């Protein structure tokens, strides 16, 4: 069987994994924890985090722990104000649809059924 072709860019995938790992915690997270969760070598995780910090997607505390940065809030605010929001995220909701209870939806100034 042939391998499935993909056009993903490895560093984008890795950065996304790091952001998801940071988002899973309420408190700032150590490099070791992020490396363990994402299965990235610490030096690889550190370099990617440095780039994310440079662009304000991640912040590093004085203790060397990482948390989500202000740029994500800024981008999220732009998405929230998008009049076609429910059309843009509909595919994501459909992928996460729960067939057991048959319900999915989003809220944006009220419920938007799918």
C-alpha positions in Angstrom: 0.0 0.0 0.0 1.4 3.4 -1.0 2.0 6.0 1.7 -0.5 8.9 1.9 1.0 12.0 0.3 1.1 15.0 2.5 2.0 18.6 2.0 2.4 19.5 5.6 5.4 21.5 6.8 7.1 19.7 9.7 8.0 22.8 11.7 4.4 24.1 11.5 3.1 20.8 12.8 5.7 20.8 15.6 4.9 24.4 16.5 1.2 23.5 16.6 1.9 20.5 18.9 3.9 22.8 21.3 1.1 25.4 21.3 -1.5 22.7 22.1 0.7 21.3 24.9 1.1 24.8 26.5 -2.7 25.4 26.2 -3.4 22.1 28.1 -2.0 23.7 31.3 -3.3 26.6 33.3 0.2 27.4 34.7 3.4 28.1 32.7 5.1 24.8 31.5 8.7 23.8 31.6 10.7 22.9 28.5 11.2 19.3 29.8 7.4 18.9 30.2 6.8 20.3 26.7 9.5 18.1 25.2 8.0 15.0 26.9 4.5 15.7 25.8 5.3 16.5 22.2 8.1 14.0 21.9 10.4 16.6 20.5 14.1 16.8 21.4 14.5 19.6 24.0 16.8 21.5 21.6 14.3 21.3 18.8 11.5 22.4 21.1 13.6 25.2 22.4 14.4 26.6 18.9 10.7 26.4 17.9 9.6 28.1 21.1 12.2 30.8 20.6 10.6 31.6 17.2 7.2 31.5 18.7 8.4 34.0 21.4 9.9 36.3 18.8 6.4 36.6 17.2 4.5 36.8 20.6 2.7 33.5 20.2 4.5 32.3 23.4 5.9 34.0 26.4 8.7 32.8 28.6 8.7 33.5 32.3 11.8 34.5 34.3 11.8 30.9 35.7 12.1 29.6 32.1 8.6 28.3 31.8 6.3 28.9 28.8 2.7 30.1 28.4 0.6 31.2 25.5 1.3 34.7 24.2 -0.8 37.8 23.5 -0.6 37.3 19.7 -3.0 34.4 20.0 -5.5 36.5 21.8 -5.2 39.2 19.1 -5.7 36.7 16.3 -8.6 35.1 18.2 -10.3 38.5 18.6 -10.1 39.0 14.8 -11.7 35.6 14.2 -14.4 36.3 16.8 -15.3 39.5 15.0 -15.5 37.8 11.7 -19.2 37.8 10.4 -18.7 34.5 8.7 -17.2 32.8 11.7 -19.5 29.8 11.8 -18.8 29.1 8.1 -15.1 29.1 8.8 -15.1 26.7 11.7 -17.9 24.5 10.5 -15.5 21.8 9.1 -13.7 21.6 12.5 -17.1 21.2 14.3 -18.2 18.5 11.9 -14.9 16.6 12.5 -15.7 16.6 16.2 -19.4 15.9 15.9 -20.6 13.4 18.5 -22.7 10.7 16.7 -23.9 9.4 20.0 -25.9 12.4 21.1 -26.3 13.8 17.6 -25.5 17.4 18.6 -22.9 19.8 17.6 -22.9 23.6 17.5 -21.1 26.8 18.2 -22.1 29.9 20.1 -21.6 33.4 18.6 -24.3 35.8 19.7 -26.6 32.8 20.1 -26.5 29.2 19.0 -25.7 28.3 15.5 -27.0 24.8 14.7 -25.2 22.5 12.2 
